[in-house]
């Protein structure tokens, strides 16, 4: 039912007279990664071959924002960009930079609607950005395998940083422990007086929320980095029943099938 309401809401926006609405999707990568992950996974190519123009990517340059690639325009009805963030930095630092990107889009294209797509920790970054900027024209947030309620592996990485067990961190895909210590604390399981407990109880804009959840919990095939329950925005008190849930098999990593899911979720 939520899905039907979502489509009806977006359709109503398109029917508003005298306003030429268009859509810009901003894709946010996760921890210890870069914006190229969206292209390497094949997701950008799938979206581009189905009507979404790849306009390039945002990245920070000497305190400003740069935009390599073709760049956004006013002619394309559906465009996508990827956002380059310092993925090992604390959530608020990443969210501040993402806010700059979104404000730049809004300033240059005030009549275009923004759709945020966050992968893994990028989904949490996107939520903090929305909390800090409720007036931005973001109409939708889609997260993929994001630790909205935290993850035990972040706690493990933080606790073992200064112990002999630290040598196993690269095996689990976790590096640069010193630089990421604060981030690991923020992404630990939700506890009172901790970051996620606070974020999950802040007012969130009244937009469309969708959680793409890795449902296969087996050790060999499931998501060993983020528990399935943690990926569900319906369990975030500030969002609750507003969230649409899509269960998918597989591990934590992005894959082409995510591209086809996004095609069905985006306008």
N, C-alpha and C positions, 0 to 999 in steps of 0.2 A: 504493500500500500504506500509506503514511504517513497518507493521508486516512482510510482505513478504521480504522486504529488510533486516530486522533484521535476519530472518532465513537464508537468502542467505549469509549474512556477517559471521554468525557463522559457516555455512557450509564451507565457503572458508577458515576459519582458520583451520578447521579439515583436509582439503586437502593439507595443506602445507607439503611438503615432509621432511623427516628426523627429524621431531619434534613430540614427543609423547605428544600431548596436552590432558589435562584433565581439569575438571571444579570443582571449589570450590565455594559454595554459602555461604556467610557470612550474617547472619540474625541479624539485629539491632533492639532492642526494643525501646519503647517510654518512655514518662515521667512517673515518679513515678511507675516504673515497673522494671522487671528484665528479663534476658534471658530465664527464665523458662516459660514465657508467650507463647513462640513459641511451647513448648511441651504441656503445659496445654490446649492450644487451639486445639490440635490435628493436627496442620499443619506439625510438624516434622514427626509424624507417617505416615501421608499420603505421604509425600515425600519419606520417608524411604521404604515404601512398593512399591514404583514405581521406585526403582533404585538409590535413593540418600542415600548414607551411612552416618549415623549420627556419626560424629567423636567426638562429645563432645562440649566443650565451652571454650572460652578464658575468663580469669578474671585477674585483677591486684593483685599482691601479693608483698608487700614490694618494690615497685618501678619497679618490673619486670612483665613479663607476665607468667601466669601459664596456663596449659592446661589439666584439668581433663577430664577423659573419655578415649575413645579408642585412640584418636589422629589421625591426618592426616597421610596418607601414600602415597607412589608412585605407588601403585598397583590399587587403585580404580579410575575408570574413572570419577565418580561423587560423590562428598562428600559435606557435609554441616556442618557448625559450627555456634554456636550462640555466640555473643559478649556481655559480661557483662560490662555495663557502669554505671557511677554515674549519674543516669538519672535526678536528681534534680539539677545538676551542670550546669553552663553556657555551651552553645553549643561548644565553642572552647576547653574547657577542655575535653568534651566527644569526640570531633573529634580528639584531640591529642592522646587519648588512643586508639581509633579505628585505627588511623594511625599506631600505634605501632603493633597492631595485624596484619594489612595487610602487613606491612613491614616484620614481622616475617614469614608470609606465603610465601611471595615472595622470601625471602632469602633461605628458606628451600625447596621450590618447584618452582623454577624460570620458569619452562615450563608450569605451570598450570594457566589457566585463572580464574579470580575472578569475581563473580557476587554478587553485593551488594543488599540486600533487607532491606528496612527501614520501620518500622511501626511508624505512628504518628510522633512525634518529631524526632524519629530515622531517618526518611527520610531527614530531614534538617541537622542532624549531618552527615549523609553520604555524602550529597552534599558539605558541607564545607570540609570534608576529601578529596574529589575528587579535589576541587579547590586548596587545599594546596599540593596535591600529584598527579599532572597530569601524572607523569611518571609510576605510579603503573599499573600493568597489569589488571586493572579493565575494563571489556568489557561491563558491563550492570549495570544499576541501576533501581530497581523496588521500588516504594514507595506505601504504603497503608495508605490512610486517613491521609496524611501528610500536615501540615499547611505551605505550601510553600509561601503563601502570608499572613500568620499570622492568628490569630483568636481573636475575641473580648473577649472570655472567659479568655485569658491570661491577657488582659488589666484589666478586671474586678477583677481578683484575685490580681493583683499587686496594684490596687487602693484601694481595700478594706482591705488590710492587716492590717492596723493600725486603722480600724474603727470598730464600733459594728457589721457591716455587715460581718466581718470576720468569724463569727460563721457558716455561711452557706457554707463556702468553702469545708469542708469535705463532705457535701451533694452532691456537684457537682463533687466530686472525686478529689479535689485539696487539698493537705495537705502540711505541712512544708513550709509555706509561706515565712518565713524569709530566709531559705536556698535557695529558688527558685526565689527570687525577681528579680535577674538579668536575669534568664532564662525567666521569664514571660515577661520582657521588650523585650527580643530578639524575642519572639514568638508573640508579638503583631502585629496588622495589619501593613502591609508595609507602611512606611512613609520615606520621604527623611531624610537622616542623621541617620537613624536607621539601625539596623543590617540586617534585611531581605532586605531592599532596596539595601544595599551594596552587600550582597551575591548574589542577583538575577541579578546583573549586572557584576559579575566577570566572566572571561572566564571559561567555563566548558569543560572538555575533550570531544572529539568527540566519544562518545560511544552510546549505546542503552539506551533510557530513556522511562520508562513506568509508568504512574500514574494509580493506582487502586483507583477509586473514589466512595465514597458512594453517590449515586445519589438520594436516597429517602430523600427529605428535610422536611418531615412531622415532627411535634413536637414529636409524640409518637414513630415513627419508624426510623426517620432519624438520622443523625449525629449531635448531639446538641453541640459537642465540636469544630468541624472544619467545616466551610462552604464548600460546594462542590466546589465552584469556586477556593477556596484556595488550594485544593488538586490537582489541575491541573497544571502540570509542563509546559504545553504549554503556560501558562500565565506568565512564568518566562522569562524575556527578553533574558537572556543568553542561553536559551534552545529553546523556541519557537516551531516551527513546527517539530523539531526533536523528540518531545515527542509523544509516542503512548498513547491513552486514553482508559481505560476500565471502564465502568460505572457498578456499582453493587448496589443492594439494601441493606438495613440494617443500623444498627447503627455504632458507631465508633469502636467497639471492634473487635478483630480478631476472626475468626470463621473457621471451617473446609473447607467451600467453598473457602476460600482464598488459601488453600493448593492446590485445584484443578486448580485454576487460575494460580498459580505459576508453576504447572506442564506443563501448556501450554505455558508459557512464557520462562521458562528455557530450555536450549538445551537438 
